[in-house]
Amino acid sequence: MAKNDQLDKLRNSIAGFKFEEALGRLEDIVEKLESEEVDLEGSLNLYDEAKLLGERCTELLDEAERRVKVVDGDGELSDFE
């Protein structure tokens, strides 16, 4: 149960991240994992965090895509594709 509490706290913290913050933290995690200086348990914890960060980045990109609109020849707004 403690693991779920820890993930919930992490999820709540990440929910406030801007895209650049989430991406920057994700890059930091990749560097740590590539350095091979983290033990198995630490790697699993970083993986969990990276997964949540990836979800946050996807959420923010989807939101940005919904906000981007284009004006067509008739002056009407439509989705950017």
mmCIF file of the N, C-alpha and C atoms, coordinates in Angstrom:
data_MODEL
# 
_entry.id   MODEL 
# 
loop_
_atom_site.group_PDB 
_atom_site.id 
_atom_site.type_symbol 
_atom_site.label_atom_id 
_atom_site.label_alt_id 
_atom_site.label_comp_id 
_atom_site.label_asym_id 
_atom_site.label_entity_id 
_atom_site.label_seq_id 
_atom_site.pdbx_PDB_ins_code 
_atom_site.Cartn_x 
_atom_site.Cartn_y 
_atom_site.Cartn_z 
_atom_site.occupancy 
_atom_site.B_iso_or_equiv 
_atom_site.pdbx_formal_charge 
_atom_site.auth_seq_id 
_atom_site.auth_comp_id 
_atom_site.auth_asym_id 
_atom_site.auth_atom_id 
_atom_site.pdbx_PDB_model_num 
ATOM 1   N N  . MET A 1 1  ? 0.827   -1.202 0.000   1.00 0.00 ? 1  MET A N  1 
ATOM 2   C CA . MET A 1 1  ? 0.000   0.000  0.000   1.00 0.00 ? 1  MET A CA 1 
ATOM 3   C C  . MET A 1 1  ? 0.861   1.252  0.000   1.00 0.00 ? 1  MET A C  1 
ATOM 4   N N  . ALA A 1 2  ? 2.009   1.180  0.618   1.00 0.00 ? 2  ALA A N  1 
ATOM 5   C CA . ALA A 1 2  ? 2.896   2.350  0.677   1.00 0.00 ? 2  ALA A CA 1 
ATOM 6   C C  . ALA A 1 2  ? 3.354   2.746  -0.719  1.00 0.00 ? 2  ALA A C  1 
ATOM 7   N N  . LYS A 1 3  ? 3.561   1.761  -1.578  1.00 0.00 ? 3  LYS A N  1 
ATOM 8   C CA . LYS A 1 3  ? 3.990   2.034  -2.953  1.00 0.00 ? 3  LYS A CA 1 
ATOM 9   C C  . LYS A 1 3  ? 2.899   2.835  -3.682  1.00 0.00 ? 3  LYS A C  1 
ATOM 10  N N  . ASN A 1 4  ? 1.647   2.469  -3.489  1.00 0.00 ? 4  ASN A N  1 
ATOM 11  C CA . ASN A 1 4  ? 0.546   3.197  -4.121  1.00 0.00 ? 4  ASN A CA 1 
ATOM 12  C C  . ASN A 1 4  ? 0.453   4.627  -3.604  1.00 0.00 ? 4  ASN A C  1 
ATOM 13  N N  . ASP A 1 5  ? 0.679   4.811  -2.315  1.00 0.00 ? 5  ASP A N  1 
ATOM 14  C CA . ASP A 1 5  ? 0.668   6.156  -1.732  1.00 0.00 ? 5  ASP A CA 1 
ATOM 15  C C  . ASP A 1 5  ? 1.787   7.001  -2.340  1.00 0.00 ? 5  ASP A C  1 
ATOM 16  N N  . GLN A 1 6  ? 2.938   6.383  -2.487  1.00 0.00 ? 6  GLN A N  1 
ATOM 17  C CA . GLN A 1 6  ? 4.086   7.084  -3.068  1.00 0.00 ? 6  GLN A CA 1 
ATOM 18  C C  . GLN A 1 6  ? 3.791   7.477  -4.520  1.00 0.00 ? 6  GLN A C  1 
ATOM 19  N N  . LEU A 1 7  ? 3.185   6.555  -5.281  1.00 0.00 ? 7  LEU A N  1 
ATOM 20  C CA . LEU A 1 7  ? 2.843   6.860  -6.674  1.00 0.00 ? 7  LEU A CA 1 
ATOM 21  C C  . LEU A 1 7  ? 1.773   7.949  -6.761  1.00 0.00 ? 7  LEU A C  1 
ATOM 22  N N  . ASP A 1 8  ? 0.815   7.920  -5.838  1.00 0.00 ? 8  ASP A N  1 
ATOM 23  C CA . ASP A 1 8  ? -0.223  8.955  -5.825  1.00 0.00 ? 8  ASP A CA 1 
ATOM 24  C C  . ASP A 1 8  ? 0.379   10.330 -5.548  1.00 0.00 ? 8  ASP A C  1 
ATOM 25  N N  . LYS A 1 9  ? 1.305   10.403 -4.604  1.00 0.00 ? 9  LYS A N  1 
ATOM 26  C CA . LYS A 1 9  ? 1.971   11.680 -4.306  1.00 0.00 ? 9  LYS A CA 1 
ATOM 27  C C  . LYS A 1 9  ? 2.760   12.161 -5.508  1.00 0.00 ? 9  LYS A C  1 
ATOM 28  N N  . LEU A 1 10 ? 3.458   11.232 -6.155  1.00 0.00 ? 10 LEU A N  1 
ATOM 29  C CA . LEU A 1 10 ? 4.238   11.572 -7.340  1.00 0.00 ? 10 LEU A CA 1 
ATOM 30  C C  . LEU A 1 10 ? 3.330   12.049 -8.468  1.00 0.00 ? 10 LEU A C  1 
ATOM 31  N N  . ARG A 1 11 ? 2.216   11.345 -8.673  1.00 0.00 ? 11 ARG A N  1 
ATOM 32  C CA . ARG A 1 11 ? 1.250   11.720 -9.714  1.00 0.00 ? 11 ARG A CA 1 
ATOM 33  C C  . ARG A 1 11 ? 0.695   13.117 -9.457  1.00 0.00 ? 11 ARG A C  1 
ATOM 34  N N  . ASN A 1 12 ? 0.370   13.409 -8.203  1.00 0.00 ? 12 ASN A N  1 
ATOM 35  C CA . ASN A 1 12 ? -0.149  14.731 -7.855  1.00 0.00 ? 12 ASN A CA 1 
ATOM 36  C C  . ASN A 1 12 ? 0.886   15.818 -8.094  1.00 0.00 ? 12 ASN A C  1 
ATOM 37  N N  . SER A 1 13 ? 2.123   15.526 -7.786  1.00 0.00 ? 13 SER A N  1 
ATOM 38  C CA . SER A 1 13 ? 3.207   16.478 -8.007  1.00 0.00 ? 13 SER A CA 1 
ATOM 39  C C  . SER A 1 13 ? 3.399   16.747 -9.503  1.00 0.00 ? 13 SER A C  1 
ATOM 40  N N  . ILE A 1 14 ? 3.411   15.691 -10.283 1.00 0.00 ? 14 ILE A N  1 
ATOM 41  C CA . ILE A 1 14 ? 3.630   15.798 -11.731 1.00 0.00 ? 14 ILE A CA 1 
ATOM 42  C C  . ILE A 1 14 ? 2.455   16.487 -12.420 1.00 0.00 ? 14 ILE A C  1 
ATOM 43  N N  . ALA A 1 15 ? 1.277   16.380 -11.849 1.00 0.00 ? 15 ALA A N  1 
ATOM 44  C CA . ALA A 1 15 ? 0.085   16.992 -12.458 1.00 0.00 ? 15 ALA A CA 1 
ATOM 45  C C  . ALA A 1 15 ? 0.230   18.500 -12.611 1.00 0.00 ? 15 ALA A C  1 
ATOM 46  N N  . GLY A 1 16 ? 1.084   19.110 -11.814 1.00 0.00 ? 16 GLY A N  1 
ATOM 47  C CA . GLY A 1 16 ? 1.296   20.553 -11.905 1.00 0.00 ? 16 GLY A CA 1 
ATOM 48  C C  . GLY A 1 16 ? 2.426   20.960 -12.829 1.00 0.00 ? 16 GLY A C  1 
ATOM 49  N N  . PHE A 1 17 ? 3.129   19.983 -13.398 1.00 0.00 ? 17 PHE A N  1 
ATOM 50  C CA . PHE A 1 17 ? 4.267   20.288 -14.259 1.00 0.00 ? 17 PHE A CA 1 
ATOM 51  C C  . PHE A 1 17 ? 3.823   20.882 -15.587 1.00 0.00 ? 17 PHE A C  1 
ATOM 52  N N  . LYS A 1 18 ? 4.590   21.832 -16.060 1.00 0.00 ? 18 LYS A N  1 
ATOM 53  C CA . LYS A 1 18 ? 4.444   22.304 -17.433 1.00 0.00 ? 18 LYS A CA 1 
ATOM 54  C C  . LYS A 1 18 ? 5.172   21.304 -18.314 1.00 0.00 ? 18 LYS A C  1 
ATOM 55  N N  . PHE A 1 19 ? 4.935   21.378 -19.626 1.00 0.00 ? 19 PHE A N  1 
ATOM 56  C CA . PHE A 1 19 ? 5.534   20.426 -20.557 1.00 0.00 ? 19 PHE A CA 1 
ATOM 57  C C  . PHE A 1 19 ? 7.055   20.391 -20.426 1.00 0.00 ? 19 PHE A C  1 
ATOM 58  N N  . GLU A 1 20 ? 7.667   21.566 -20.414 1.00 0.00 ? 20 GLU A N  1 
ATOM 59  C CA . GLU A 1 20 ? 9.128   21.647 -20.373 1.00 0.00 ? 20 GLU A CA 1 
ATOM 60  C C  . GLU A 1 20 ? 9.696   21.046 -19.089 1.00 0.00 ? 20 GLU A C  1 
ATOM 61  N N  . GLU A 1 21 ? 8.969   21.229 -17.981 1.00 0.00 ? 21 GLU A N  1 
ATOM 62  C CA . GLU A 1 21 ? 9.415   20.650 -16.712 1.00 0.00 ? 21 GLU A CA 1 
ATOM 63  C C  . GLU A 1 21 ? 9.365   19.122 -16.756 1.00 0.00 ? 21 GLU A C  1 
ATOM 64  N N  . ALA A 1 22 ? 8.254   18.601 -17.265 1.00 0.00 ? 22 ALA A N  1 
ATOM 65  C CA . ALA A 1 22 ? 8.089   17.150 -17.351 1.00 0.00 ? 22 ALA A CA 1 
ATOM 66  C C  . ALA A 1 22 ? 9.131   16.543 -18.290 1.00 0.00 ? 22 ALA A C  1 
ATOM 67  N N  . LEU A 1 23 ? 9.339   17.174 -19.433 1.00 0.00 ? 23 LEU A N  1 
ATOM 68  C CA . LEU A 1 23 ? 10.309  16.666 -20.399 1.00 0.00 ? 23 LEU A CA 1 
ATOM 69  C C  . LEU A 1 23 ? 11.727  16.735 -19.832 1.00 0.00 ? 23 LEU A C  1 
ATOM 70  N N  . GLY A 1 24 ? 12.055  17.811 -19.149 1.00 0.00 ? 24 GLY A N  1 
ATOM 71  C CA . GLY A 1 24 ? 13.369  17.956 -18.540 1.00 0.00 ? 24 GLY A CA 1 
ATOM 72  C C  . GLY A 1 24 ? 13.626  16.880 -17.495 1.00 0.00 ? 24 GLY A C  1 
ATOM 73  N N  . ARG A 1 25 ? 12.639  16.626 -16.661 1.00 0.00 ? 25 ARG A N  1 
ATOM 74  C CA . ARG A 1 25 ? 12.784  15.580 -15.633 1.00 0.00 ? 25 ARG A CA 1 
ATOM 75  C C  . ARG A 1 25 ? 12.913  14.213 -16.297 1.00 0.00 ? 25 ARG A C  1 
ATOM 76  N N  . LEU A 1 26 ? 12.165  13.996 -17.359 1.00 0.00 ? 26 LEU A N  1 
ATOM 77  C CA . LEU A 1 26 ? 12.247  12.737 -18.094 1.00 0.00 ? 26 LEU A CA 1 
ATOM 78  C C  . LEU A 1 26 ? 13.650  12.539 -18.671 1.00 0.00 ? 26 LEU A C  1 
ATOM 79  N N  . GLU A 1 27 ? 14.234  13.595 -19.193 1.00 0.00 ? 27 GLU A N  1 
ATOM 80  C CA . GLU A 1 27 ? 15.597  13.527 -19.717 1.00 0.00 ? 27 GLU A CA 1 
ATOM 81  C C  . GLU A 1 27 ? 16.598  13.213 -18.604 1.00 0.00 ? 27 GLU A C  1 
ATOM 82  N N  . ASP A 1 28 ? 16.392  13.802 -17.427 1.00 0.00 ? 28 ASP A N  1 
ATOM 83  C CA . ASP A 1 28 ? 17.257  13.514 -16.278 1.00 0.00 ? 28 ASP A CA 1 
ATOM 84  C C  . ASP A 1 28 ? 17.196  12.032 -15.900 1.00 0.00 ? 28 ASP A C  1 
ATOM 85  N N  . ILE A 1 29 ? 16.002  11.481 -15.929 1.00 0.00 ? 29 ILE A N  1 
ATOM 86  C CA . ILE A 1 29 ? 15.818  10.073 -15.580 1.00 0.00 ? 29 ILE A CA 1 
ATOM 87  C C  . ILE A 1 29 ? 16.539  9.183  -16.584 1.00 0.00 ? 29 ILE A C  1 
ATOM 88  N N  . VAL A 1 30 ? 16.412  9.494  -17.854 1.00 0.00 ? 30 VAL A N  1 
ATOM 89  C CA . VAL A 1 30 ? 17.090  8.700  -18.883 1.00 0.00 ? 30 VAL A CA 1 
ATOM 90  C C  . VAL A 1 30 ? 18.601  8.714  -18.653 1.00 0.00 ? 30 VAL A C  1 
ATOM 91  N N  . GLU A 1 31 ? 19.145  9.880  -18.347 1.00 0.00 ? 31 GLU A N  1 
ATOM 92  C CA . GLU A 1 31 ? 20.585  9.980  -18.071 1.00 0.00 ? 31 GLU A CA 1 
ATOM 93  C C  . GLU A 1 31 ? 20.981  9.113  -16.880 1.00 0.00 ? 31 GLU A C  1 
ATOM 94  N N  . LYS A 1 32 ? 20.178  9.145  -15.819 1.00 0.00 ? 32 LYS A N  1 
ATOM 95  C CA . LYS A 1 32 ? 20.484  8.334  -14.637 1.00 0.00 ? 32 LYS A CA 1 
ATOM 96  C C  . LYS A 1 32 ? 20.456  6.847  -14.969 1.00 0.00 ? 32 LYS A C  1 
ATOM 97  N N  . LEU A 1 33 ? 19.447  6.435  -15.720 1.00 0.00 ? 33 LEU A N  1 
ATOM 98  C CA . LEU A 1 33 ? 19.333  5.027  -16.066 1.00 0.00 ? 33 LEU A CA 1 
ATOM 99  C C  . LEU A 1 33 ? 20.469  4.584  -16.989 1.00 0.00 ? 33 LEU A C  1 
ATOM 100 N N  . GLU A 1 34 ? 20.866  5.445  -17.886 1.00 0.00 ? 34 GLU A N  1 
ATOM 101 C CA . GLU A 1 34 ? 21.960  5.119  -18.798 1.00 0.00 ? 34 GLU A CA 1 
ATOM 102 C C  . GLU A 1 34 ? 23.304  5.071  -18.082 1.00 0.00 ? 34 GLU A C  1 
ATOM 103 N N  . SER A 1 35 ? 23.438  5.783  -16.982 1.00 0.00 ? 35 SER A N  1 
ATOM 104 C CA . SER A 1 35 ? 24.699  5.810  -16.247 1.00 0.00 ? 35 SER A CA 1 
ATOM 105 C C  . SER A 1 35 ? 24.965  4.493  -15.524 1.00 0.00 ? 35 SER A C  1 
ATOM 106 N N  . GLU A 1 36 ? 23.933  3.696  -15.351 1.00 0.00 ? 36 GLU A N  1 
ATOM 107 C CA . GLU A 1 36 ? 24.021  2.400  -14.681 1.00 0.00 ? 36 GLU A CA 1 
ATOM 108 C C  . GLU A 1 36 ? 24.487  2.519  -13.230 1.00 0.00 ? 36 GLU A C  1 
ATOM 109 N N  . GLU A 1 37 ? 24.300  3.674  -12.630 1.00 0.00 ? 37 GLU A N  1 
ATOM 110 C CA . GLU A 1 37 ? 24.686  3.893  -11.237 1.00 0.00 ? 37 GLU A CA 1 
ATOM 111 C C  . GLU A 1 37 ? 23.512  3.697  -10.276 1.00 0.00 ? 37 GLU A C  1 
ATOM 112 N N  . VAL A 1 38 ? 22.382  3.276  -10.804 1.00 0.00 ? 38 VAL A N  1 
ATOM 113 C CA . VAL A 1 38 ? 21.186  3.115  -9.992  1.00 0.00 ? 38 VAL A CA 1 
ATOM 114 C C  . VAL A 1 38 ? 20.929  1.617  -9.810  1.00 0.00 ? 38 VAL A C  1 
ATOM 115 N N  . ASP A 1 39 ? 20.601  1.207  -8.591  1.00 0.00 ? 39 ASP A N  1 
ATOM 116 C CA . ASP A 1 39 ? 20.312  -0.209 -8.349  1.00 0.00 ? 39 ASP A CA 1 
ATOM 117 C C  . ASP A 1 39 ? 18.945  -0.577 -8.941  1.00 0.00 ? 39 ASP A C  1 
ATOM 118 N N  . LEU A 1 40 ? 18.604  -1.837 -8.872  1.00 0.00 ? 40 LEU A N  1 
ATOM 119 C CA . LEU A 1 40 ? 17.361  -2.322 -9.478  1.00 0.00 ? 40 LEU A CA 1 
ATOM 120 C C  . LEU A 1 40 ? 16.135  -1.614 -8.921  1.00 0.00 ? 40 LEU A C  1 
ATOM 121 N N  . GLU A 1 41 ? 16.041  -1.513 -7.607  1.00 0.00 ? 41 GLU A N  1 
ATOM 122 C CA . GLU A 1 41 ? 14.873  -0.859 -6.992  1.00 0.00 ? 41 GLU A CA 1 
ATOM 123 C C  . GLU A 1 41 ? 14.784  0.612  -7.409  1.00 0.00 ? 41 GLU A C  1 
ATOM 124 N N  . GLY A 1 42 ? 15.922  1.287  -7.421  1.00 0.00 ? 42 GLY A N  1 
ATOM 125 C CA . GLY A 1 42 ? 15.955  2.679  -7.866  1.00 0.00 ? 42 GLY A CA 1 
ATOM 126 C C  . GLY A 1 42 ? 15.543  2.811  -9.316  1.00 0.00 ? 42 GLY A C  1 
ATOM 127 N N  . SER A 1 43 ? 15.979  1.858  -10.145 1.00 0.00 ? 43 SER A N  1 
ATOM 128 C CA . SER A 1 43 ? 15.608  1.866  -11.564 1.00 0.00 ? 43 SER A CA 1 
ATOM 129 C C  . SER A 1 43 ? 14.106  1.697  -11.740 1.00 0.00 ? 43 SER A C  1 
ATOM 130 N N  . LEU A 1 44 ? 13.524  0.811  -10.947 1.00 0.00 ? 44 LEU A N  1 
ATOM 131 C CA . LEU A 1 44 ? 12.076  0.593  -11.024 1.00 0.00 ? 44 LEU A CA 1 
ATOM 132 C C  . LEU A 1 44 ? 11.310  1.839  -10.585 1.00 0.00 ? 44 LEU A C  1 
ATOM 133 N N  . ASN A 1 45 ? 11.795  2.504  -9.551  1.00 0.00 ? 45 ASN A N  1 
ATOM 134 C CA . ASN A 1 45 ? 11.158  3.744  -9.097  1.00 0.00 ? 45 ASN A CA 1 
ATOM 135 C C  . ASN A 1 45 ? 11.260  4.830  -10.165 1.00 0.00 ? 45 ASN A C  1 
ATOM 136 N N  . LEU A 1 46 ? 12.427  4.924  -10.800 1.00 0.00 ? 46 LEU A N  1 
ATOM 137 C CA . LEU A 1 46 ? 12.603  5.905  -11.879 1.00 0.00 ? 46 LEU A CA 1 
ATOM 138 C C  . LEU A 1 46 ? 11.708  5.568  -13.066 1.00 0.00 ? 46 LEU A C  1 
ATOM 139 N N  . TYR A 1 47 ? 11.565  4.272  -13.348 1.00 0.00 ? 47 TYR A N  1 
ATOM 140 C CA . TYR A 1 47 ? 10.676  3.851  -14.430 1.00 0.00 ? 47 TYR A CA 1 
ATOM 141 C C  . TYR A 1 47 ? 9.239   4.296  -14.150 1.00 0.00 ? 47 TYR A C  1 
ATOM 142 N N  . ASP A 1 48 ? 8.786   4.080  -12.912 1.00 0.00 ? 48 ASP A N  1 
ATOM 143 C CA . ASP A 1 48 ? 7.426   4.503  -12.541 1.00 0.00 ? 48 ASP A CA 1 
ATOM 144 C C  . ASP A 1 48 ? 7.254   6.006  -12.744 1.00 0.00 ? 48 ASP A C  1 
ATOM 145 N N  . GLU A 1 49 ? 8.246   6.767  -12.318 1.00 0.00 ? 49 GLU A N  1 
ATOM 146 C CA . GLU A 1 49 ? 8.181   8.223  -12.470 1.00 0.00 ? 49 GLU A CA 1 
ATOM 147 C C  . GLU A 1 49 ? 8.191   8.606  -13.951 1.00 0.00 ? 49 GLU A C  1 
ATOM 148 N N  . ALA A 1 50 ? 9.038   7.940  -14.722 1.00 0.00 ? 50 ALA A N  1 
ATOM 149 C CA . ALA A 1 50 ? 9.126   8.243  -16.154 1.00 0.00 ? 50 ALA A CA 1 
ATOM 150 C C  . ALA A 1 50 ? 7.803   7.959  -16.857 1.00 0.00 ? 50 ALA A C  1 
ATOM 151 N N  . LYS A 1 51 ? 7.154   6.893  -16.459 1.00 0.00 ? 51 LYS A N  1 
ATOM 152 C CA . LYS A 1 51 ? 5.851   6.560  -17.050 1.00 0.00 ? 51 LYS A CA 1 
ATOM 153 C C  . LYS A 1 51 ? 4.835   7.672  -16.777 1.00 0.00 ? 51 LYS A C  1 
ATOM 154 N N  . LEU A 1 52 ? 4.791   8.140  -15.545 1.00 0.00 ? 52 LEU A N  1 
ATOM 155 C CA . LEU A 1 52 ? 3.874   9.229  -15.190 1.00 0.00 ? 52 LEU A CA 1 
ATOM 156 C C  . LEU A 1 52 ? 4.235   10.517 -15.927 1.00 0.00 ? 52 LEU A C  1 
ATOM 157 N N  . LEU A 1 53 ? 5.521   10.784 -16.061 1.00 0.00 ? 53 LEU A N  1 
ATOM 158 C CA . LEU A 1 53 ? 5.962   11.980 -16.795 1.00 0.00 ? 53 LEU A CA 1 
ATOM 159 C C  . LEU A 1 53 ? 5.572   11.880 -18.265 1.00 0.00 ? 53 LEU A C  1 
ATOM 160 N N  . GLY A 1 54 ? 5.718   10.705 -18.839 1.00 0.00 ? 54 GLY A N  1 
ATOM 161 C CA . GLY A 1 54 ? 5.315   10.500 -20.234 1.00 0.00 ? 54 GLY A CA 1 
ATOM 162 C C  . GLY A 1 54 ? 3.824   10.732 -20.423 1.00 0.00 ? 54 GLY A C  1 
ATOM 163 N N  . GLU A 1 55 ? 3.040   10.252 -19.476 1.00 0.00 ? 55 GLU A N  1 
ATOM 164 C CA . GLU A 1 55 ? 1.591   10.471 -19.528 1.00 0.00 ? 55 GLU A CA 1 
ATOM 165 C C  . GLU A 1 55 ? 1.267   11.959 -19.440 1.00 0.00 ? 55 GLU A C  1 
ATOM 166 N N  . ARG A 1 56 ? 1.987   12.677 -18.581 1.00 0.00 ? 56 ARG A N  1 
ATOM 167 C CA . ARG A 1 56 ? 1.759   14.127 -18.433 1.00 0.00 ? 56 ARG A CA 1 
ATOM 168 C C  . ARG A 1 56 ? 2.118   14.852 -19.722 1.00 0.00 ? 56 ARG A C  1 
ATOM 169 N N  . CYS A 1 57 ? 3.251   14.483 -20.338 1.00 0.00 ? 57 CYS A N  1 
ATOM 170 C CA . CYS A 1 57 ? 3.654   15.110 -21.601 1.00 0.00 ? 57 CYS A CA 1 
ATOM 171 C C  . CYS A 1 57 ? 2.604   14.870 -22.679 1.00 0.00 ? 57 CYS A C  1 
ATOM 172 N N  . THR A 1 58 ? 2.117   13.639 -22.765 1.00 0.00 ? 58 THR A N  1 
ATOM 173 C CA . THR A 1 58 ? 1.089   13.303 -23.752 1.00 0.00 ? 58 THR A CA 1 
ATOM 174 C C  . THR A 1 58 ? -0.181  14.106 -23.512 1.00 0.00 ? 58 THR A C  1 
ATOM 175 N N  . GLU A 1 59 ? -0.575  14.215 -22.252 1.00 0.00 ? 59 GLU A N  1 
ATOM 176 C CA . GLU A 1 59 ? -1.766  14.987 -21.881 1.00 0.00 ? 59 GLU A CA 1 
ATOM 177 C C  . GLU A 1 59 ? -1.622  16.451 -22.320 1.00 0.00 ? 59 GLU A C  1 
ATOM 178 N N  . LEU A 1 60 ? -0.469  17.030 -22.053 1.00 0.00 ? 60 LEU A N  1 
ATOM 179 C CA . LEU A 1 60 ? -0.245  18.436 -22.410 1.00 0.00 ? 60 LEU A CA 1 
ATOM 180 C C  . LEU A 1 60 ? -0.169  18.631 -23.920 1.00 0.00 ? 60 LEU A C  1 
ATOM 181 N N  . LEU A 1 61 ? 0.427   17.702 -24.633 1.00 0.00 ? 61 LEU A N  1 
ATOM 182 C CA . LEU A 1 61 ? 0.484   17.803 -26.097 1.00 0.00 ? 61 LEU A CA 1 
ATOM 183 C C  . LEU A 1 61 ? -0.904  17.653 -26.706 1.00 0.00 ? 61 LEU A C  1 
ATOM 184 N N  . ASP A 1 62 ? -1.708  16.740 -26.169 1.00 0.00 ? 62 ASP A N  1 
ATOM 185 C CA . ASP A 1 62 ? -3.084  16.577 -26.652 1.00 0.00 ? 62 ASP A CA 1 
ATOM 186 C C  . ASP A 1 62 ? -3.894  17.850 -26.425 1.00 0.00 ? 62 ASP A C  1 
ATOM 187 N N  . GLU A 1 63 ? -3.703  18.455 -25.254 1.00 0.00 ? 63 GLU A N  1 
ATOM 188 C CA . GLU A 1 63 ? -4.400  19.706 -24.938 1.00 0.00 ? 63 GLU A CA 1 
ATOM 189 C C  . GLU A 1 63 ? -3.970  20.820 -25.896 1.00 0.00 ? 63 GLU A C  1 
ATOM 190 N N  . ALA A 1 64 ? -2.691  20.907 -26.169 1.00 0.00 ? 64 ALA A N  1 
ATOM 191 C CA . ALA A 1 64 ? -2.188  21.934 -27.091 1.00 0.00 ? 64 ALA A CA 1 
ATOM 192 C C  . ALA A 1 64 ? -2.753  21.713 -28.486 1.00 0.00 ? 64 ALA A C  1 
ATOM 193 N N  . GLU A 1 65 ? -2.830  20.464 -28.904 1.00 0.00 ? 65 GLU A N  1 
ATOM 194 C CA . GLU A 1 65 ? -3.372  20.157 -30.229 1.00 0.00 ? 65 GLU A CA 1 
ATOM 195 C C  . GLU A 1 65 ? -4.835  20.582 -30.331 1.00 0.00 ? 65 GLU A C  1 
ATOM 196 N N  . ARG A 1 66 ? -5.599  20.380 -29.269 1.00 0.00 ? 66 ARG A N  1 
ATOM 197 C CA . ARG A 1 66 ? -7.012  20.790 -29.264 1.00 0.00 ? 66 ARG A CA 1 
ATOM 198 C C  . ARG A 1 66 ? -7.154  22.310 -29.351 1.00 0.00 ? 66 ARG A C  1 
ATOM 199 N N  . ARG A 1 67 ? -6.173  23.029 -28.814 1.00 0.00 ? 67 ARG A N  1 
ATOM 200 C CA . ARG A 1 67 ? -6.245  24.493 -28.791 1.00 0.00 ? 67 ARG A CA 1 
ATOM 201 C C  . ARG A 1 67 ? -5.824  25.131 -30.102 1.00 0.00 ? 67 ARG A C  1 
ATOM 202 N N  . VAL A 1 68 ? -5.040  24.412 -30.885 1.00 0.00 ? 68 VAL A N  1 
ATOM 203 C CA . VAL A 1 68 ? -4.528  24.984 -32.129 1.00 0.00 ? 68 VAL A CA 1 
ATOM 204 C C  . VAL A 1 68 ? -5.629  24.920 -33.187 1.00 0.00 ? 68 VAL A C  1 
ATOM 205 N N  . LYS A 1 69 ? -5.941  26.044 -33.722 1.00 0.00 ? 69 LYS A N  1 
ATOM 206 C CA . LYS A 1 69 ? -6.983  26.144 -34.743 1.00 0.00 ? 69 LYS A CA 1 
ATOM 207 C C  . LYS A 1 69 ? -6.433  26.900 -35.952 1.00 0.00 ? 69 LYS A C  1 
ATOM 208 N N  . VAL A 1 70 ? -7.059  26.710 -37.089 1.00 0.00 ? 70 VAL A N  1 
ATOM 209 C CA . VAL A 1 70 ? -6.657  27.407 -38.309 1.00 0.00 ? 70 VAL A CA 1 
ATOM 210 C C  . VAL A 1 70 ? -7.862  28.135 -38.882 1.00 0.00 ? 70 VAL A C  1 
ATOM 211 N N  . VAL A 1 71 ? -7.593  29.258 -39.506 1.00 0.00 ? 71 VAL A N  1 
ATOM 212 C CA . VAL A 1 71 ? -8.660  29.993 -40.167 1.00 0.00 ? 71 VAL A CA 1 
ATOM 213 C C  . VAL A 1 71 ? -8.668  29.546 -41.623 1.00 0.00 ? 71 VAL A C  1 
ATOM 214 N N  . ASP A 1 72 ? -9.820  29.027 -42.083 1.00 0.00 ? 72 ASP A N  1 
ATOM 215 C CA . ASP A 1 72 ? -9.900  28.580 -43.469 1.00 0.00 ? 72 ASP A CA 1 
ATOM 216 C C  . ASP A 1 72 ? -10.247 29.739 -44.394 1.00 0.00 ? 72 ASP A C  1 
ATOM 217 N N  . GLY A 1 73 ? -10.421 29.457 -45.667 1.00 0.00 ? 73 GLY A N  1 
ATOM 218 C CA . GLY A 1 73 ? -10.683 30.507 -46.664 1.00 0.00 ? 73 GLY A CA 1 
ATOM 219 C C  . GLY A 1 73 ? -11.947 31.300 -46.397 1.00 0.00 ? 73 GLY A C  1 
ATOM 220 N N  . ASP A 1 74 ? -12.909 30.732 -45.705 1.00 0.00 ? 74 ASP A N  1 
ATOM 221 C CA . ASP A 1 74 ? -14.165 31.406 -45.406 1.00 0.00 ? 74 ASP A CA 1 
ATOM 222 C C  . ASP A 1 74 ? -14.111 32.167 -44.075 1.00 0.00 ? 74 ASP A C  1 
ATOM 223 N N  . GLY A 1 75 ? -12.939 32.191 -43.441 1.00 0.00 ? 75 GLY A N  1 
ATOM 224 C CA . GLY A 1 75 ? -12.805 32.875 -42.153 1.00 0.00 ? 75 GLY A CA 1 
ATOM 225 C C  . GLY A 1 75 ? -13.296 32.051 -40.990 1.00 0.00 ? 75 GLY A C  1 
ATOM 226 N N  . GLU A 1 76 ? -13.571 30.780 -41.224 1.00 0.00 ? 76 GLU A N  1 
ATOM 227 C CA . GLU A 1 76 ? -14.043 29.886 -40.165 1.00 0.00 ? 76 GLU A CA 1 
ATOM 228 C C  . GLU A 1 76 ? -12.849 29.205 -39.485 1.00 0.00 ? 76 GLU A C  1 
ATOM 229 N N  . LEU A 1 77 ? -12.989 28.957 -38.190 1.00 0.00 ? 77 LEU A N  1 
ATOM 230 C CA . LEU A 1 77 ? -11.958 28.234 -37.458 1.00 0.00 ? 77 LEU A CA 1 
ATOM 231 C C  . LEU A 1 77 ? -12.166 26.727 -37.625 1.00 0.00 ? 77 LEU A C  1 
ATOM 232 N N  . SER A 1 78 ? -11.083 26.021 -37.874 1.00 0.00 ? 78 SER A N  1 
ATOM 233 C CA . SER A 1 78 ? -11.146 24.565 -37.932 1.00 0.00 ? 78 SER A CA 1 
ATOM 234 C C  . SER A 1 78 ? -9.903  23.988 -37.272 1.00 0.00 ? 78 SER A C  1 
ATOM 235 N N  . ASP A 1 79 ? -9.942  22.721 -37.011 1.00 0.00 ? 79 ASP A N  1 
ATOM 236 C CA . ASP A 1 79 ? -8.802  22.064 -36.365 1.00 0.00 ? 79 ASP A CA 1 
ATOM 237 C C  . ASP A 1 79 ? -7.597  22.047 -37.280 1.00 0.00 ? 79 ASP A C  1 
ATOM 238 N N  . PHE A 1 80 ? -6.449  22.214 -36.690 1.00 0.00 ? 80 PHE A N  1 
ATOM 239 C CA . PHE A 1 80 ? -5.188  22.110 -37.407 1.00 0.00 ? 80 PHE A CA 1 
ATOM 240 C C  . PHE A 1 80 ? -4.866  20.644 -37.580 1.00 0.00 ? 80 PHE A C  1 
ATOM 241 N N  . GLU A 1 81 ? -4.495  20.249 -38.798 1.00 0.00 ? 81 GLU A N  1 
ATOM 242 C CA . GLU A 1 81 ? -4.127  18.839 -39.030 1.00 0.00 ? 81 GLU A CA 1 
ATOM 243 C C  . GLU A 1 81 ? -2.791  18.749 -39.651 1.00 0.00 ? 81 GLU A C  1 
# 
